[in-house]
Amino acid sequence: MKEIKIFALHNEKDVLDKVTNSSFIKKINLNNLELSKKYKDNSLAENRFFIYLSNNMSLLYDYNYIGICSASWNSKYKTNEENSDTVRLEKISELACKFKKSFIYVPALVEDWYDESISNHVGMEVYIDELLKRNKFKKTGVSFYSNNFICKKSILIEFLRWWRKEFNYFFEKYKYEYEYDSEECPNYKSHVNCSYFYERLTISYFANKNYNIFNLDPKKIFLNNDSKKNEYHEKNRDKMISKFNKKLKFF
């Protein structure tokens, strides 16, 4: 079984072409997905890939970890800057051997996801509250934006099964017509307005699960696990030797 597969998503070929070619990265043009006509509209943004993947989960079975990532990852999170808080997309495979199965790895954390959502999308609380009530979810919990995350395959499969059920419910009820104002949202794009709510399916789900959500910051300590582990063992070794020498005095 292979360690990791990253699906790099976008609807523009020029953006996809900028992604480094790698065996662990699969570039996905959202406009070319084999979907029912009612899901083809770009208003659904990357949610179209969740629909596609939920119908084709056999694509996941050869990998331990799966990443759902925007093809604009490096520019979106400014990974070229010296003090960037996010690992470059093409470097993620080097970290996969250090990943932990109960962790969700993301480029950007969000803590007050509910309050920020209704602040950036005035009126969205009507739909979010309906989602929370349906699932007995809380408004609190750490999560992440932009449907960018990497996790254990089993976690993704469980999520996709839940996501598809909830998406079907809300899409059949509201389609593309959501009555809220997103003009306060950073980098607001009017043509994908409905996708902002569908993204809240992902955000609320992981905010209400007991997974550790970890920021893929190159400065974080987990990148140096081996050196810390060795340091720990060296200290323990010194203690054991000292303890052994003290016992020798009794002979």
C-alpha positions in Angstrom: 0.0 0.0 0.0 1.3 3.5 -0.9 1.7 6.1 1.7 -0.2 9.1 0.3 -2.1 10.5 -2.6 -2.9 14.2 -3.0 -5.8 15.3 -5.2 -4.9 18.8 -6.4 -8.2 20.5 -7.5 -9.0 23.5 -9.7 -11.2 24.5 -12.6 -8.5 26.4 -14.5 -5.9 24.5 -16.5 -3.3 27.2 -16.1 -3.4 26.8 -12.3 -3.2 23.1 -12.5 -0.2 23.3 -14.9 1.7 25.2 -12.2 1.5 22.2 -9.8 4.7 20.2 -9.6 4.5 16.9 -11.4 4.8 14.1 -8.9 3.7 10.5 -8.6 1.8 11.3 -5.4 -0.1 14.3 -6.8 -3.1 13.7 -9.0 -4.3 16.9 -10.8 -8.0 17.2 -11.1 -9.8 19.6 -13.4 -13.2 20.1 -11.8 -14.8 21.0 -15.1 -13.9 17.6 -16.5 -15.4 15.4 -13.8 -17.9 12.8 -14.9 -20.9 14.1 -13.0 -24.7 14.4 -13.5 -25.6 17.6 -15.3 -27.2 19.1 -12.2 -23.8 19.0 -10.4 -21.7 20.4 -13.3 -22.2 24.1 -12.4 -19.0 25.8 -11.2 -21.0 27.3 -8.4 -20.4 24.2 -6.4 -16.6 24.7 -6.6 -14.5 21.9 -5.1 -17.7 20.3 -3.7 -18.0 18.7 -7.1 -15.0 16.5 -6.3 -16.6 15.3 -3.1 -19.6 14.3 -5.1 -17.4 12.5 -7.6 -15.2 10.8 -5.0 -18.2 9.6 -3.0 -19.3 7.8 -6.2 -15.8 6.5 -6.8 -14.3 5.6 -3.5 -12.3 2.7 -5.0 -9.8 5.4 -6.1 -8.7 5.6 -2.4 -8.0 2.0 -1.6 -4.3 1.9 -2.5 -3.2 4.7 -0.1 -2.8 5.2 3.7 -3.4 8.9 3.6 -5.5 11.1 1.2 -5.2 14.8 0.6 -7.9 17.0 -0.8 -6.0 20.2 -1.7 -6.5 23.2 -3.9 -4.0 23.4 -6.8 -3.4 27.0 -5.8 -2.1 25.8 -2.4 1.4 27.3 -2.8 0.1 30.8 -3.9 -2.9 30.7 -1.6 -0.8 30.1 1.5 2.3 32.0 0.4 4.6 29.0 0.9 7.4 30.7 -0.9 7.8 33.3 1.8 10.6 32.7 4.3 8.3 32.7 7.3 5.4 30.9 5.7 3.2 29.0 8.1 2.4 26.3 5.5 4.5 23.5 3.9 4.7 23.5 0.1 2.3 21.1 -1.6 5.1 19.1 -3.2 6.9 18.6 0.1 3.9 16.9 1.9 4.9 13.4 0.8 8.2 13.8 2.8 6.1 14.2 5.9 3.6 11.4 5.5 5.8 8.9 7.3 5.4 11.1 10.4 1.7 11.4 10.2 -0.5 10.0 12.9 -3.8 8.2 12.1 -6.0 10.3 14.4 -4.7 13.6 13.0 -6.2 15.9 10.3 -3.4 17.9 8.6 -4.4 21.3 7.3 -2.9 24.5 5.9 -5.0 26.9 8.0 -6.8 26.4 11.3 -10.0 28.2 12.4 -11.3 28.2 16.0 -14.4 30.4 16.0 -15.8 28.9 12.8 -19.5 29.5 13.6 -19.1 33.2 14.5 -16.7 33.8 11.6 -19.1 32.1 9.2 -22.1 34.3 10.2 -19.9 37.4 10.2 -18.5 36.7 6.7 -21.8 35.4 5.3 -24.7 37.5 6.8 -27.8 35.3 7.1 -26.0 31.9 6.7 -26.9 31.0 10.3 -30.3 29.9 9.1 -28.8 27.1 7.1 -25.9 26.3 9.5 -28.4 26.0 12.4 -30.5 23.6 10.4 -27.3 21.5 9.7 -26.4 21.6 13.4 -29.9 20.6 14.5 -30.0 17.7 12.0 -26.7 16.3 13.4 -26.8 17.4 17.0 -23.6 19.3 16.4 -22.1 22.1 18.5 -21.2 25.6 17.3 -17.7 25.3 18.9 -14.6 23.3 18.0 -11.4 23.7 16.0 -11.7 23.2 12.2 -10.4 24.5 8.9 -11.5 26.4 5.8 -11.4 25.8 2.1 -11.8 22.0 2.0 -8.0 21.7 2.2 -7.0 18.7 4.4 -5.1 15.5 4.6 -6.1 12.5 6.7 -6.2 8.7 7.0 -8.1 7.0 4.3 -10.6 5.5 6.7 -11.4 8.9 8.1 -12.0 10.3 4.7 -14.3 7.4 3.7 -16.4 7.9 6.8 -16.6 11.6 6.2 -17.6 11.2 2.6 -20.5 8.9 3.5 -21.8 11.5 5.9 -21.1 14.4 3.6 -23.0 12.9 0.7 -26.0 12.3 2.8 -26.1 15.8 4.1 -25.2 17.4 0.8 -28.1 15.5 -0.9 -30.5 16.8 1.7 -29.5 20.4 1.4 -29.1 20.3 -2.4 -32.5 18.8 -3.0 -34.0 21.4 -0.7 -32.1 24.6 -1.7 -30.2 23.7 -4.9 -27.9 26.7 -5.7 -30.3 29.2 -4.1 -29.0 30.3 -0.7 -30.2 33.7 0.7 -27.2 35.2 2.5 -24.8 38.0 1.8 -21.2 37.1 1.4 -19.7 40.4 0.4 -17.9 40.7 3.8 -16.1 37.4 3.0 -12.3 37.8 2.2 -11.7 37.2 -1.5 -15.4 36.9 -2.1 -16.4 35.3 -5.4 -20.1 35.8 -6.2 -20.3 32.9 -8.7 -19.5 30.4 -6.0 -21.7 31.9 -3.3 -23.7 28.7 -2.6 -20.5 26.7 -2.1 -19.6 28.7 1.0 -22.4 26.9 2.8 -21.6 23.5 1.4 -18.1 24.1 2.7 -19.7 24.4 6.2 -20.6 20.7 5.9 -16.9 19.9 6.1 -16.1 22.6 8.7 -18.9 21.6 11.1 -18.2 17.9 10.7 -14.5 18.0 11.7 -15.2 20.6 14.4 -17.5 18.0 16.1 -15.2 15.0 15.8 -12.4 14.0 18.2 -9.6 14.2 15.7 -6.5 16.3 16.3 -6.4 19.1 13.7 -2.8 20.0 13.0 -1.5 23.0 11.1 1.1 22.0 8.4 3.5 24.6 9.6 7.2 23.9 8.6 8.3 25.4 11.9 6.3 23.0 14.0 8.1 20.5 16.2 6.6 17.4 14.6 9.0 17.9 11.6 11.8 17.2 14.1 10.3 14.2 15.8 13.3 12.0 15.2 15.8 14.4 16.7 13.5 14.9 19.8 13.1 11.2 20.1 16.8 10.6 20.0 17.3 13.4 22.6 14.8 11.7 24.8 16.4 8.3 24.5 19.9 9.8 25.2 18.7 11.4 28.4 17.0 8.1 29.5 20.2 6.2 28.6 22.3 8.6 30.8 19.8 8.1 33.7 20.0 4.3 33.4 23.8 4.3 33.3 23.9 6.5 36.4 21.4 4.3 38.2 23.5 1.2 37.3 26.7 2.7 38.6 25.1 3.6 41.9 24.0 0.0 42.3 27.6 -1.2 41.7 28.7 0.4 45.0 26.7 -2.2 46.9 28.9 -5.0 45.6 
